Amino acid sequence: MPEQEDRDPSAGAAGASRVSRGAEGAGGGAFGEVDWEAERRRRRARFLRELAEARALRDRVQPRRAKAARLRHAMRMRTFRW
């Protein structure tokens, strides 16, 4: 999805170069690790957004299957013991 890549400045080579610069900085062991963690969280957030969008699309395209899944989930939640 090109519009999501445009909104996320960490995508592509710019994100990779920022991570490598942080690790090579003067005494930058901690800074490189923090930058790497931030990059990882950004990638994970983008993946989860795309996954949710794909699930929503599947639910719209296959409403009968989505309804069956909702009913199965409701049954599991009703029978779940704390």
Phi and psi in degrees as GROMACS dihedral restraints (atoms count N, CA, C in turn):
[ dihedral_restraints ]
;  ai    aj    ak    al  type     phi  dphi    fc
    3     4     5     6     1   -63.8    20    10
    4     5     6     7     1   -33.0    20    10
    6     7     8     9     1   -66.3    20    10
    7     8     9    10     1   -31.6    20    10
    9    10    11    12     1   -73.0    20    10
   10    11    12    13     1   -36.1    20    10
   12    13    14    15     1   -65.8    20    10
   13    14    15    16     1   -34.2    20    10
   15    16    17    18     1   -67.4    20    10
   16    17    18    19     1   -35.8    20    10
   18    19    20    21     1   -75.6    20    10
   19    20    21    22     1   -27.5    20    10
   21    22    23    24     1   -96.5    20    10
   22    23    24    25     1   104.5    20    10
   24    25    26    27     1   -69.5    20    10
   25    26    27    28     1   -13.8    20    10
   27    28    29    30     1   -83.8    20    10
   28    29    30    31     1    -8.5    20    10
   30    31    32    33     1   -72.0    20    10
   31    32    33    34     1   148.0    20    10
   33    34    35    36     1    83.9    20    10
   34    35    36    37     1  -156.6    20    10
   36    37    38    39     1   -68.5    20    10
   37    38    39    40     1   -29.8    20    10
   39    40    41    42     1   -61.0    20    10
   40    41    42    43     1   -41.9    20    10
   42    43    44    45     1   -65.9    20    10
   43    44    45    46     1   -39.9    20    10
   45    46    47    48     1   -67.6    20    10
   46    47    48    49     1   -39.7    20    10
   48    49    50    51     1   -69.2    20    10
   49    50    51    52     1   -34.0    20    10
   51    52    53    54     1   -65.3    20    10
   52    53    54    55     1   -39.1    20    10
   54    55    56    57     1   -66.6    20    10
   55    56    57    58     1   -44.4    20    10
   57    58    59    60     1   -67.8    20    10
   58    59    60    61     1   -36.6    20    10
   60    61    62    63     1   -63.1    20    10
   61    62    63    64     1   -39.6    20    10
   63    64    65    66     1   -63.8    20    10
   64    65    66    67     1   -37.0    20    10
   66    67    68    69     1   -73.7    20    10
   67    68    69    70     1   -26.1    20    10
   69    70    71    72     1   -92.6    20    10
   70    71    72    73     1    -3.6    20    10
   72    73    74    75     1   -63.6    20    10
   73    74    75    76     1   166.6    20    10
   75    76    77    78     1   -65.7    20    10
   76    77    78    79     1   115.0    20    10
   78    79    80    81     1    61.6    20    10
   79    80    81    82     1    28.3    20    10
   81    82    83    84     1   -93.0    20    10
   82    83    84    85     1    35.7    20    10
   84    85    86    87     1   -62.3    20    10
   85    86    87    88     1   -47.7    20    10
   87    88    89    90     1   -70.7    20    10
   88    89    90    91     1   -40.1    20    10
   90    91    92    93     1   -63.4    20    10
   91    92    93    94     1   -42.6    20    10
   93    94    95    96     1   -62.6    20    10
   94    95    96    97     1   -39.0    20    10
   96    97    98    99     1   -68.7    20    10
   97    98    99   100     1   -40.5    20    10
   99   100   101   102     1   -64.1    20    10
  100   101   102   103     1   -44.2    20    10
  102   103   104   105     1   -63.3    20    10
  103   104   105   106     1   -40.1    20    10
  105   106   107   108     1   -63.8    20    10
  106   107   108   109     1   -41.8    20    10
  108   109   110   111     1   -64.2    20    10
  109   110   111   112     1   -41.1    20    10
  111   112   113   114     1   -63.0    20    10
  112   113   114   115     1   -42.1    20    10
  114   115   116   117     1   -63.0    20    10
  115   116   117   118     1   -42.7    20    10
  117   118   119   120     1   -62.2    20    10
  118   119   120   121     1   -43.1    20    10
  120   121   122   123     1   -64.3    20    10
  121   122   123   124     1   -38.4    20    10
  123   124   125   126     1   -63.5    20    10
  124   125   126   127     1   -45.4    20    10
  126   127   128   129     1   -63.6    20    10
  127   128   129   130     1   -41.6    20    10
  129   130   131   132     1   -64.3    20    10
  130   131   132   133     1   -42.5    20    10
  132   133   134   135     1   -62.7    20    10
  133   134   135   136     1   -41.8    20    10
  135   136   137   138     1   -64.5    20    10
  136   137   138   139     1   -41.9    20    10
  138   139   140   141     1   -61.1    20    10
  139   140   141   142     1   -44.7    20    10
  141   142   143   144     1   -65.9    20    10
  142   143   144   145     1   -36.4    20    10
  144   145   146   147     1   -62.4    20    10
  145   146   147   148     1   -45.3    20    10
  147   148   149   150     1   -66.5    20    10
  148   149   150   151     1   -36.9    20    10
  150   151   152   153     1   -63.9    20    10
  151   152   153   154     1   -44.5    20    10
  153   154   155   156     1   -63.2    20    10
  154   155   156   157     1   -39.0    20    10
  156   157   158   159     1   -65.2    20    10
  157   158   159   160     1   -40.5    20    10
  159   160   161   162     1   -65.6    20    10
  160   161   162   163     1   -40.2    20    10
  162   163   164   165     1   -65.2    20    10
  163   164   165   166     1   -40.5    20    10
  165   166   167   168     1   -63.5    20    10
  166   167   168   169     1   -40.9    20    10
  168   169   170   171     1   -63.6    20    10
  169   170   171   172     1   -43.2    20    10
  171   172   173   174     1   -62.2    20    10
  172   173   174   175     1   -40.2    20    10
  174   175   176   177     1   -64.8    20    10
  175   176   177   178     1   -36.3    20    10
  177   178   179   180     1   -71.4    20    10
  178   179   180   181     1   -35.9    20    10
  180   181   182   183     1   -78.7    20    10
  181   182   183   184     1   -32.1    20    10
  183   184   185   186     1  -124.4    20    10
  184   185   186   187     1    73.3    20    10
  186   187   188   189     1   -63.7    20    10
  187   188   189   190     1   -33.1    20    10
  189   190   191   192     1   -66.9    20    10
  190   191   192   193     1   -42.4    20    10
  192   193   194   195     1   -65.7    20    10
  193   194   195   196     1   -38.8    20    10
  195   196   197   198     1   -64.2    20    10
  196   197   198   199     1   -40.2    20    10
  198   199   200   201     1   -65.2    20    10
  199   200   201   202     1   -43.1    20    10
  201   202   203   204     1   -61.9    20    10
  202   203   204   205     1   -40.8    20    10
  204   205   206   207     1   -64.9    20    10
  205   206   207   208     1   -40.7    20    10
  207   208   209   210     1   -62.7    20    10
  208   209   210   211     1   -42.4    20    10
  210   211   212   213     1   -65.3    20    10
  211   212   213   214     1   -41.2    20    10
  213   214   215   216     1   -62.8    20    10
  214   215   216   217     1   -42.3    20    10
  216   217   218   219     1   -63.8    20    10
  217   218   219   220     1   -42.3    20    10
  219   220   221   222     1   -62.1    20    10
  220   221   222   223     1   -39.8    20    10
  222   223   224   225     1   -65.2    20    10
  223   224   225   226     1   -43.1    20    10
  225   226   227   228     1   -60.9    20    10
  226   227   228   229     1   -41.5    20    10
  228   229   230   231     1   -68.7    20    10
  229   230   231   232     1   -34.8    20    10
  231   232   233   234     1   -68.5    20    10
  232   233   234   235     1   -33.4    20    10
  234   235   236   237     1   -94.5    20    10
  235   236   237   238     1     0.6    20    10
  237   238   239   240     1   -73.6    20    10
  238   239   240   241     1   134.1    20    10
  240   241   242   243     1  -104.9    20    10
  241   242   243   244     1   134.2    20    10
